[in-house]
Amino acid sequence: MAFAYWMTGCVTDSEDIVQEVLANWYAGEQAHVADAKRYLAKAVKNRCLSWLQRRAPRRGTYLPEPLVHPVPALDAKLDLSFGLWLLLAELAPLERAVFLLKDGFGFDYEDLAHMLEVRADYCRQLYHRAGQHLQARRQRFTPSAEQQHRLLQAFGHAIETGDLAALTQLLRHDVRVYADGGPKRPAAMHPVVGPAACARYLLGIQQKYGQGLTSRLGRVNDSWAVLFYRNRPEALDSVMVLELDAACITALYLVLDPDKLPR
């Protein structure tokens, strides 16, 4: 399911795509297939590309559905971070498919050429282009557990107390806040950029929507996150995913859209 999730960003639709492919497979398609792994990957890829073509365009930031720990079982060892997902979303769908199938599932260029119905050298070009795009913008440093703990404590205190100055100091000079409210909740249409603007935006969100909410730390897409609950622990209201380096917070991802939150 990992490939479908990284192509669509939607858990339910990814499950539906995989289940449809498997249903067709068990209904008799396997009788005529020599390479099952390649055949199934191609079938999932085709449905994902069709899903992307059908998806209605929308304004604002589109974030994936959060995978709240413990996450659904995935079938590949892929970086699950929101930051990487947004980088992948900037790629053309075919570039994204090539990168994921090669890095996550180990397919070679001949396999990719067969699955994508293009030449092997073109697959190589797509993979190289995708790799250059991602390498130039991915975070290269993972903070220690102690550094993460210190940042998370300071961040939580600054948000709870409304300390604008302290919150601003925790944010890196090029920090960004990405917010996805979907069609049901207002959110910033474009990324909020810079420590001062991001701190004001975060405290404004907290003041506007934080009344009556409780929060706790959790793991979302293999990253630290603040999960906000309304009324009772089972009612997840919103999710704030944090991206950290050794000294500060580099990016925040707010999932406000109720349709994207697990129930």
PEUR-V65611 format. One record per residue. RES is the residue in three letters. D_FIRST is the distance of its C-alpha to the first C-alpha in whole Angstrom. Layout:
res->[RES/RES]
d_first->[D_FIRST/D_FIRST]
This chain:
res->[MET/ALA/PHE/ALA/TYR/TRP/MET/THR/GLY/CYS/VAL/THR/ASP/SER/GLU/ASP/ILE/VAL/GLN/GLU/VAL/LEU/ALA/ASN/TRP/TYR/ALA/GLY/GLU/GLN/ALA/HIS/VAL/ALA/ASP/ALA/LYS/ARG/TYR/LEU/ALA/LYS/ALA/VAL/LYS/ASN/ARG/CYS/LEU/SER/TRP/LEU/GLN/ARG/ARG/ALA/PRO/ARG/ARG/GLY/THR/TYR/LEU/PRO/GLU/PRO/LEU/VAL/HIS/PRO/VAL/PRO/ALA/LEU/ASP/ALA/LYS/LEU/ASP/LEU/SER/PHE/GLY/LEU/TRP/LEU/LEU/LEU/ALA/GLU/LEU/ALA/PRO/LEU/GLU/ARG/ALA/VAL/PHE/LEU/LEU/LYS/ASP/GLY/PHE/GLY/PHE/ASP/TYR/GLU/ASP/LEU/ALA/HIS/MET/LEU/GLU/VAL/ARG/ALA/ASP/TYR/CYS/ARG/GLN/LEU/TYR/HIS/ARG/ALA/GLY/GLN/HIS/LEU/GLN/ALA/ARG/ARG/GLN/ARG/PHE/THR/PRO/SER/ALA/GLU/GLN/GLN/HIS/ARG/LEU/LEU/GLN/ALA/PHE/GLY/HIS/ALA/ILE/GLU/THR/GLY/ASP/LEU/ALA/ALA/LEU/THR/GLN/LEU/LEU/ARG/HIS/ASP/VAL/ARG/VAL/TYR/ALA/ASP/GLY/GLY/PRO/LYS/ARG/PRO/ALA/ALA/MET/HIS/PRO/VAL/VAL/GLY/PRO/ALA/ALA/CYS/ALA/ARG/TYR/LEU/LEU/GLY/ILE/GLN/GLN/LYS/TYR/GLY/GLN/GLY/LEU/THR/SER/ARG/LEU/GLY/ARG/VAL/ASN/ASP/SER/TRP/ALA/VAL/LEU/PHE/TYR/ARG/ASN/ARG/PRO/GLU/ALA/LEU/ASP/SER/VAL/MET/VAL/LEU/GLU/LEU/ASP/ALA/ALA/CYS/ILE/THR/ALA/LEU/TYR/LEU/VAL/LEU/ASP/PRO/ASP/LYS/LEU/PRO/ARG]
d_first->[0/4/6/5/6/9/10/11/11/11/9/10/10/6/7/10/9/6/9/12/11/11/14/16/15/17/20/21/20/19/23/23/21/22/19/16/13/15/15/11/10/13/12/9/11/14/12/11/15/16/15/16/19/20/19/22/24/25/27/26/23/20/18/14/14/15/13/16/16/15/12/9/8/6/6/8/11/11/14/13/16/17/19/17/15/18/20/17/17/21/20/20/17/18/19/15/13/16/16/12/12/15/15/11/12/15/16/20/22/23/19/18/21/21/17/18/22/24/26/25/27/26/22/24/26/23/21/24/25/21/22/26/24/22/25/27/26/24/25/27/28/26/29/30/29/33/33/30/31/35/33/31/34/36/34/34/37/38/36/37/41/40/42/41/43/41/37/38/39/36/34/34/36/33/31/29/28/25/25/23/25/23/26/27/28/30/29/30/30/30/29/32/33/36/36/39/37/34/36/38/35/33/36/37/33/34/38/37/34/34/37/36/33/32/30/28/26/23/20/17/14/16/20/23/23/25/24/27/28/30/33/31/28/25/26/24/26/24/22/24/22/24/24/27/29/32/35/33/30/29/27/25/23/24/21/24/22/22/20/17/18/17/20]
